[in-house]
Amino acid sequence: MGFVMCAIFVIVQFAAIAGYFDTTGGITEKHQSGPKFAASKVAIISVTGMIADGEGFVKHQIDQVRQDKSVKAVVLRINSPGGTVTASDYMFHHLTRLRKERGLPIVVSMGSIAASGGYYVAMAVGDQEKAIYAEPTTTTGSIGVIIPHYDLSGLLKRFDVKDDSIASNPRKQMLAMTRPIPEDHRKLIEEYLNEAFTRFKDIVKQGRPKFRKDPVALDKLATGEVFSATKAKANGLVDEIGFVEEAINRALELAGLDEANTSVIRYQRPASLFEIPVLARASSRSEVSALLELSAPRAYYVASTLPPLMASYSMLLKDR
C-alpha cells in the first residue's frame, strides 16, 4: 500500500512538472490527409464559435505550430460569427506574428460563417494573393462594431422601481440599463466605438490591399452588412469560392510543397476526466457573474441573429 501511494505521488508530481512547462494546453495532433509520416506538414488551425477569449484553444494551436518546425504552411479554418474586440485582435496579432516569424504562408478557409470578428481574424493572411477561400454557402462580412445597451427605464417605472445607485461621477453609469443614455454620454460612447471601427477597417486594409488604394470602396462595404460568398468575392472581400481542400492545395502551392510528401494535420483538445464534473455543474454564481459583466462598456465585432445582450451573455457563459 505504501509503495502504491508513493507511486501515485511521484506520478502526480511528474504530471505537475510537465503541466508547468507545457505551452500546448494539452492539445493533440491528428492526421487528416496525406502520408502519415511525412517530413513536412500543413497545419489546420481552427477558429470555431464565438471569439470570447484570445488565450485558449486557438492560441495553443498557434504555439504548437510555432514550435513544430516541420509545419511549412497553415490553413486557418474559420467558422465564427465574431466576438469581443479584444479577443479578435489578440488572435489576429498572434497569427500575424506567427506568419512573420516563421515565414509561413497562411490560407484562410471560411466555413458556414466568418463574419465580423471572424473576418477580422482572417486578415492575418497579409498581402498574400489568392489566400482567402469561402465555401459557396459561407456568410461573411459584417464589418462593424456594436456596444449592446437596453433601456429598461420604462419597465422599471411601470413597477415603481428606481435606480438609487451612488456613483463617483454620472459617467460611471453611461451604459446603465435603468436609464436612457444622455446625449453627451452617447457622444463619448460613439467616440469609443468609432476608434474600434477605424481599427477594424485598418486591419481589413492589411489583409485586402485593394482597399488601401480605394478606402471609399471599403467604407461602402463596412456597414455591418453580411454578404454571401459570391457577393463577397465580387466586392473583393474574399479571393476564391472553394472548400477546405482547395485552401490546402493553395497552401501547398505557396509553400512549394509536394502533396505526395506532405501530411495535413489538425489539432484537437482531448476530453479530460477532471473537467467533466465542472462542465456538468451549472453554477448559478457564475451565471450571475456573467450577467454583471454585461454592464461593462464592452465593444463587439459580432454578427448574430440574437439580440446583442443574449449573444453577449451566451459568449460569457461559454468562456467559463
C-alpha positions, 0 to 999 in steps of 0.5 A: 500500500505504501509503495502504491501511494508513493507511486501515485505521488511521484506520478502526480508530481511528474504530471505537475512538472510537465503541466508547468512547462507545457505551452500546448494546453494539452492539445493533440495532433491528428492526421487528416490527409496525406502520408502519415509520416511525412517530413513536412506538414500543413497545419489546420488551425481552427477558429470555431464559435464565438471569439470570447477569449484570445488565450485558449484553444486557438492560441495553443494551436498557434504555439504548437505550430510555432514550435513544430518546425516541420509545419511549412504552411497553415490553413486557418479554418474559420467558422465564427460569427465574431466576438469581443474586440479584444479577443479578435485582435489578440488572435489576429496579432498572434497569427500575424506574428506567427506568419512573420516569424516563421515565414509561413504562408497562411490560407484562410478557409471560411466555413458556414460563417466568418463574419465580423470578428471572424473576418477580422481574424482572417486578415492575418493572411497579409498581402498574400494573393489568392489566400482567402477561400469561402465555401459557396454557402459561407456568410461573411462580412459584417464589418462593424462594431456594436456596444449592446445597451437596453433601456429598461427605464420604462419597465422599471417605472411601470413597477415603481422601481428606481435606480438609487445607485451612488456613483463617483461621477454620472459617467460611471453609469453611461451604459446603465440599463435603468436609464436612457443614455444622455446625449453627451454620454452617447457622444463619448460612447460613439467616440469609443466605438468609432476608434474600434471601427477605424481599427477594424477597417485598418486591419481589413486594409492589411489583409485586402490591399485593394482597399488601401488604394480605394478606402471609399470602396471599403467604407461602402462595404463596412456597414455591418452588412453580411454578404454571401460568398459570391457577393463577397468575392465580387466586392473583393472581400474574399479571393476564391469560392472553394472548400477546405481542400482547395485552401490546402492545395493553395497552401501547398502551392505557396509553400512549394510543397509536394502533396505526395510528401506532405501530411495535413494535420489538425489539432484537437483538445482531448476530453479530460476526466477532471473537467467533466464534473465542472462542465456538468455543474451549472453554477448559478454564481457564475451565471450571475457573474456573467450577467454583471459583466454585461454592464461593462462598456464592452465593444463587439465585432459580432454578427448574430441573429440574437439580440446583442445582450443574449449573444453577449451573455451566451459568449460569457457563459461559454468562456467559463 
